[in-house]
């Protein structure tokens, strides 16, 4: 009986190709993450803010308005309009005195998706906290 031998056309290099590709992808991902972190740190500097302000002033002189490139740090959520599910969660939160456990239980009893209820409760509580702090 003849024994099987590996064909000569399949080399060790070809056998290791998947591992080399995975290593190459991992290295590229690490470089990308480092670049992203460096860019994020640059955006946090005062020099970047000054450069952004100068660019906006330059375009404003030409009559061109740029979209806001840096999101404001303290944004207060706005209450949803209409009578949808999100508005219901806000109303339930207000009725429950912005108590998380009671609000989520009441939303579950009303048949509202728990993830939607949790998200909208967080926004409602943040808006309520900002409103009471400003008053």
C-alpha positions as CSV (number, residue, x, y, z in Angstrom):
1,X,0.0,0.0,0.0
2,X,1.3,3.4,-1.0
3,X,1.6,6.2,1.6
4,X,0.5,9.7,0.9
5,X,3.1,12.3,0.6
6,X,2.5,16.1,0.4
7,X,2.7,17.5,-3.1
8,X,5.9,19.4,-3.7
9,X,3.8,22.4,-4.9
10,X,2.6,23.3,-1.4
11,X,5.5,25.0,0.4
12,X,6.0,25.9,4.0
13,X,5.5,29.6,3.0
14,X,2.1,28.8,1.6
15,X,1.1,26.9,4.6
16,X,2.0,29.8,6.9
17,X,0.2,32.4,4.8
18,X,-2.9,32.6,7.0
19,X,-0.8,33.3,10.1
20,X,1.3,35.9,8.3
21,X,-1.9,37.6,7.0
22,X,-3.4,37.7,10.6
23,X,-0.2,39.2,11.9
24,X,-0.2,41.8,9.2
25,X,-3.8,42.8,9.9
26,X,-3.1,43.0,13.7
27,X,-0.1,45.3,13.1
28,X,-2.2,47.5,10.7
29,X,-5.0,47.7,13.3
30,X,-2.5,48.7,16.1
31,X,-1.0,51.4,13.9
32,X,-4.5,52.7,13.1
33,X,-5.4,52.8,16.8
34,X,-2.2,54.7,17.7
35,X,-2.9,57.2,14.9
36,X,-6.5,57.6,16.1
37,X,-5.3,58.2,19.7
38,X,-2.8,60.8,18.6
39,X,-5.4,62.6,16.5
40,X,-7.8,62.6,19.4
41,X,-5.2,64.0,21.7
42,X,-4.4,66.7,19.2
43,X,-8.0,67.8,19.0
44,X,-8.1,68.2,22.8
45,X,-5.3,70.8,22.7
46,X,-5.7,74.6,22.9
47,X,-3.7,75.0,19.7
48,X,-6.2,73.0,17.8
49,X,-9.1,75.0,19.2
50,X,-7.3,78.2,18.2
51,X,-6.6,76.9,14.7
52,X,-10.2,75.9,14.4
53,X,-11.4,79.3,15.5
54,X,-9.0,81.0,13.0
55,X,-10.3,78.8,10.2
56,X,-14.0,79.6,11.1
57,X,-13.2,83.3,11.2
58,X,-11.5,83.1,7.8
59,X,-14.5,81.4,6.2
60,X,-17.0,83.7,8.0
61,X,-15.2,86.7,6.4
62,X,-16.0,85.1,3.0
63,X,-19.6,84.5,4.0
64,X,-19.3,80.8,4.4
65,X,-20.5,79.1,7.6
66,X,-18.9,75.9,8.7
67,X,-20.7,73.2,10.6
68,X,-19.8,72.9,14.2
69,X,-16.8,70.6,14.2
70,X,-16.5,70.2,18.0
71,X,-19.5,69.1,19.9
72,X,-20.4,71.2,22.9
73,X,-19.4,69.5,26.2
74,X,-22.6,70.2,28.1
75,X,-25.6,69.5,25.9
76,X,-28.9,69.0,27.5
77,X,-31.3,66.5,25.9
78,X,-34.6,67.8,24.5
79,X,-37.9,66.2,25.3
80,X,-39.3,64.2,22.3
81,X,-42.3,65.5,20.4
82,X,-45.6,63.8,19.8
83,X,-47.0,60.8,21.6
84,X,-44.5,58.1,20.7
85,X,-42.8,55.6,22.9
86,X,-40.0,57.9,23.8
87,X,-42.5,60.6,25.0
88,X,-44.3,57.9,27.0
89,X,-41.0,57.0,28.8
90,X,-40.4,60.7,29.6
91,X,-43.9,61.0,31.0
92,X,-43.6,57.9,33.1
93,X,-40.2,59.1,34.5
94,X,-41.8,62.4,35.5
95,X,-44.7,60.6,37.1
96,X,-42.4,58.3,39.0
97,X,-40.2,61.2,40.3
98,X,-37.2,60.2,38.1
99,X,-36.6,57.0,40.2
100,X,-34.9,54.6,37.8
101,X,-36.1,51.3,39.1
102,X,-39.7,52.4,39.4
103,X,-39.6,54.0,35.9
104,X,-38.2,51.0,34.2
105,X,-40.7,48.7,36.0
106,X,-43.6,50.9,34.9
107,X,-42.3,51.0,31.3
108,X,-42.0,47.2,31.3
109,X,-45.6,47.0,32.5
110,X,-46.6,49.3,29.6
111,X,-44.9,47.0,27.1
112,X,-42.0,49.3,26.3
113,X,-38.8,47.8,25.1
114,X,-36.4,47.7,28.1
115,X,-33.5,49.1,26.1
116,X,-35.6,52.0,24.9
117,X,-36.9,52.7,28.4
118,X,-33.4,52.7,29.9
119,X,-32.0,55.0,27.2
120,X,-34.9,57.5,27.4
121,X,-34.9,57.4,31.2
122,X,-31.3,58.4,31.2
123,X,-32.0,61.3,28.8
124,X,-35.0,62.4,30.8
125,X,-33.1,62.3,34.1
126,X,-30.2,64.3,32.6
127,X,-32.7,66.9,31.3
128,X,-34.5,67.0,34.7
129,X,-31.2,67.4,36.5
130,X,-30.1,70.2,34.2
131,X,-33.5,72.0,34.6
132,X,-33.4,71.8,38.4
133,X,-29.8,72.9,38.6
134,X,-30.5,75.9,36.4
135,X,-33.5,76.9,38.5
